[in-house]
Amino acid sequence: MPPCRGSAMHGKKENGQRMRILITNDDGINAPGLKTLEAIAAEVAGPHGEVWVVAPAFEQSGVAHKISYTHPMMITKMGPRRYAAEGSPADCVLAGLHDVMCETPPDLVLSGVNRGNNAGENALYSGTLGGAMEAALQGLPAIALSQYLGPDNIMLDNPFEAAAEHGADLVRHLLRAGFDETPEYRLFYNVNFPPCAAGRVRGRRIAAQGFRRNARFGVEPHLSPSGRRFLWIRCGNQRASAAPGTDVQASLDGFISVTPMRADLTAHDMLDRLRKHLE
């Protein structure tokens, strides 16, 4: 595929233009959550729309907003509008926008559906959010979608049932709510579906990013059969509660949580205080 020249990324559809959606994930191109997202995207795009997949060739969970700028990545066409890239979710978004779809850029980027929640502190590690964040930095509307897992849904025939049932309608509502078009850090959305069957979802809640106390990541050492020492990364208690009004607690209470986010990491509440001490 030849490189695109002079193509412009945008997030609006012109009248009569069919909707194009780019999807990615961090669980890999063969992950069941990606199949759920493909169905959601197809429903949102409609019969005349297009769904394009550019997803990691291998699992990339926990890579956050990593980009592979120190080495190239191979990209392989797996089928019509379907590509696997040996990179992170953010890499896949870059590949989708500037290579695969550069002549016909997408109107929306969806990332997920992640197997497990990306609420609370998990959002900081999430490759699912990394993909959505990169799309927002590229000037496009973007939504990250994750399926909280727990004892009430992990054994279902389809643990992604809540996302599959409610995902398309939620995406349509977020499209109607809109995305700002600031030239700086654009808005994107982080969505977590609750750990329950679709029929038990209690509704939607707009929620701030939460914080689970005493639920930090850690390591667990193990010895290999050859005696070498290895460390496994362990996550904290994903059922730990958080403050009311947060994404963690909304999901645990049975609601779909929607958190508006930006890539700006500035602690704005500290700016004036620090000026008094340092300027």
C-alpha positions in Angstrom: 0.0 0.0 0.0 1.6 3.3 -1.0 1.9 6.1 1.5 -0.8 8.8 1.6 0.1 12.3 0.8 -1.7 15.4 2.0 -4.6 13.5 3.6 -6.4 15.2 6.5 -7.8 13.6 9.6 -11.3 14.7 10.6 -14.1 13.8 12.8 -17.1 15.0 10.9 -19.2 13.4 8.2 -20.3 15.4 5.2 -23.9 15.2 4.1 -24.4 11.9 2.2 -21.1 10.4 3.3 -21.3 6.9 4.8 -20.0 6.5 8.3 -16.5 4.9 8.7 -15.5 3.4 12.0 -12.0 2.2 12.9 -11.8 -0.3 15.7 -8.8 -1.6 17.7 -8.2 -3.3 21.1 -5.4 -4.4 23.4 -6.4 -8.1 23.8 -5.3 -8.9 20.3 -7.0 -9.4 16.9 -8.4 -12.9 17.9 -9.9 -11.7 21.2 -13.7 -12.4 21.7 -14.2 -8.8 22.9 -13.1 -7.5 19.5 -15.9 -9.6 17.9 -18.3 -7.9 20.3 -17.0 -4.5 19.2 -17.2 -5.4 15.6 -20.9 -6.1 16.0 -21.4 -2.8 18.0 -19.6 -0.8 15.3 -21.5 -2.5 12.5 -24.8 -1.6 14.1 -23.7 2.0 14.7 -22.3 2.4 11.1 -25.5 1.0 9.6 -25.9 -1.0 6.4 -24.1 1.5 4.2 -21.2 2.2 6.6 -17.8 0.7 6.9 -16.1 -1.0 9.9 -12.3 -1.2 9.6 -10.2 -3.3 12.1 -6.5 -2.6 12.9 -5.7 -4.6 16.0 -2.5 -5.9 17.6 -1.3 -9.2 16.3 -0.6 -10.3 19.9 -2.0 -9.3 23.3 -0.9 -5.8 24.4 -2.7 -5.5 27.7 -1.1 -3.0 30.1 0.9 -1.1 27.5 -1.1 2.1 28.2 -0.3 4.8 25.5 2.9 3.2 24.3 4.1 3.9 20.7 6.8 1.9 19.0 8.9 4.8 17.7 12.2 3.0 18.2 11.5 0.1 15.8 9.2 -0.6 12.9 6.1 -2.8 13.1 4.9 -5.3 10.5 1.3 -4.9 9.4 -0.6 -7.8 7.7 -3.9 -7.7 5.8 -6.0 -10.5 7.3 -9.1 -10.0 5.2 -11.3 -7.2 3.8 -10.9 -4.1 6.0 -9.1 -6.2 8.6 -5.4 -5.8 9.6 -3.1 -7.1 12.3 -0.2 -5.0 13.4 2.8 -6.0 15.5 2.4 -3.1 17.9 0.4 -1.4 20.6 -3.2 -0.2 20.3 -1.9 3.4 19.8 0.4 2.0 17.1 -2.7 0.4 15.5 -4.6 3.7 15.5 -1.6 5.4 13.9 -1.4 2.6 11.3 -5.1 2.9 10.6 -5.2 6.7 10.2 -2.0 7.2 8.3 -1.7 4.1 6.3 -4.7 1.7 6.0 -7.4 4.4 5.9 -5.4 7.4 4.9 -7.4 8.0 1.7 -10.8 7.7 3.5 -10.2 8.6 7.2 -12.7 7.3 9.8 -15.4 9.4 11.5 -15.0 7.5 14.8 -12.5 5.3 16.6 -13.7 2.6 19.0 -11.3 0.7 21.2 -12.2 -2.6 23.0 -14.2 -4.3 24.2 -11.6 -5.0 26.8 -11.8 -8.2 28.8 -11.9 -6.7 32.3 -12.5 -3.2 33.6 -10.6 -0.1 32.9 -12.0 1.9 35.8 -10.1 3.6 38.5 -6.3 3.3 38.5 -6.6 0.6 35.7 -7.2 3.5 33.3 -3.6 4.6 33.7 -2.3 1.2 32.5 -4.9 0.5 29.9 -3.9 -0.1 26.3 -7.6 0.1 25.4 -7.6 3.7 26.6 -4.2 4.2 25.0 -5.8 3.5 21.6 -8.7 5.9 22.2 -6.3 8.6 23.6 -4.2 8.4 20.5 -7.2 8.9 18.3 -8.2 12.0 20.3 -4.7 13.4 20.0 -5.1 12.8 16.2 -8.2 15.0 16.3 -10.9 12.2 16.0 -13.9 11.3 18.2 -12.9 8.2 20.2 -14.5 5.9 22.8 -12.8 3.1 24.9 -15.1 0.3 26.0 -14.5 -2.3 28.6 -16.4 -5.2 30.2 -16.1 -5.4 34.0 -15.9 -9.1 35.0 -17.1 -10.7 38.2 -18.9 -13.7 39.7 -22.2 -12.6 38.1 -21.0 -12.7 34.5 -17.7 -14.5 34.2 -19.5 -17.9 33.8 -22.1 -16.7 31.3 -22.0 -18.2 27.8 -21.0 -14.7 26.7 -19.3 -12.7 29.5 -19.5 -9.6 27.2 -23.3 -9.8 27.2 -23.8 -6.4 28.8 -21.5 -4.7 26.3 -23.1 -6.6 23.4 -26.6 -5.6 24.4 -26.1 -2.0 25.4 -23.0 -1.0 23.5 -24.4 0.3 20.2 -27.2 2.4 21.9 -24.6 3.9 24.2 -22.2 4.8 21.4 -25.1 6.5 19.5 -26.0 8.5 22.6 -22.4 9.6 23.0 -22.2 10.7 19.3 -25.3 12.8 19.9 -23.8 14.3 23.1 -20.8 15.3 20.9 -17.1 15.7 21.1 -15.4 19.0 21.4 -13.1 20.2 18.6 -10.5 22.1 20.6 -7.1 22.3 18.8 -5.5 21.1 22.1 -6.4 18.0 24.1 -9.6 16.7 22.8 -12.3 14.9 24.7 -12.6 11.1 24.6 -14.9 8.7 26.6 -14.1 5.8 28.8 -17.0 3.3 29.1 -17.2 0.4 31.6 -20.0 -2.1 31.4 -21.0 -3.6 34.8 -20.1 -7.1 35.9 -23.6 -8.6 35.4 -25.9 -10.0 32.8 -27.3 -7.6 30.2 -30.8 -7.8 31.7 -29.6 -6.7 35.1 -27.9 -3.5 33.9 -29.5 -0.7 35.9 -28.8 2.2 33.6 -26.0 4.7 32.9 -24.0 7.0 35.2 -21.7 9.8 34.3 -18.8 9.2 36.7 -15.4 10.5 37.6 -12.4 8.2 37.5 -12.3 6.4 40.9 -9.6 5.1 43.2 -9.6 1.7 44.9 -7.8 1.9 48.2 -5.4 -0.9 48.9 -5.8 -2.3 45.3 -2.3 -1.5 43.9 -0.4 -3.7 41.5 2.3 -5.9 42.8 4.5 -8.8 42.0 4.5 -12.5 42.8 7.8 -14.5 42.6 7.9 -18.0 41.2 10.8 -20.4 40.4 10.9 -22.1 37.1 11.7 -25.9 36.8 15.3 -24.9 36.0 15.5 -22.8 39.2 15.4 -19.4 37.7 13.4 -16.8 39.5 10.6 -15.0 37.7 8.1 -12.3 38.8 4.4 -12.2 37.8 2.6 -8.9 37.9 -0.5 -9.1 40.1 -3.4 -6.7 40.1 -5.2 -5.6 43.2 -8.8 -6.5 44.3 -11.0 -5.6 41.4 -14.1 -5.8 43.6 -12.8 -3.2 46.0 -15.2 -0.3 46.3 -14.5 3.3 45.6 -16.1 6.7 46.4 -19.7 7.3 45.3 -20.0 8.9 41.9 -16.9 7.2 40.5 -16.6 4.7 37.6 -15.6 1.9 39.9 -18.6 2.2 42.2 -21.1 2.8 39.4 -20.0 -0.4 37.7 -20.1 -2.4 40.9 -23.6 -1.0 41.6 -24.7 -2.4 38.2 -24.5 0.8 36.1 -22.7 1.5 32.8 -20.1 4.1 33.7 -19.2 6.9 31.3 -16.1 9.0 32.1 -15.2 12.0 29.9 -11.4 12.2 29.7 -8.5 14.2 28.2 -4.8 13.5 27.8 -3.9 16.5 29.9 -2.2 15.2 33.1 -1.8 18.6 34.7 -2.9 18.9 38.4 -4.8 22.1 37.8 -5.8 22.4 41.5 -2.1 22.8 42.3 -1.1 25.6 39.9 -1.9 28.6 42.0 -0.5 27.0 45.2 2.8 26.2 43.5 3.1 29.7 42.0 2.9 31.2 45.5 5.8 29.0 46.6 8.0 29.0 43.5 7.5 32.0 41.4 
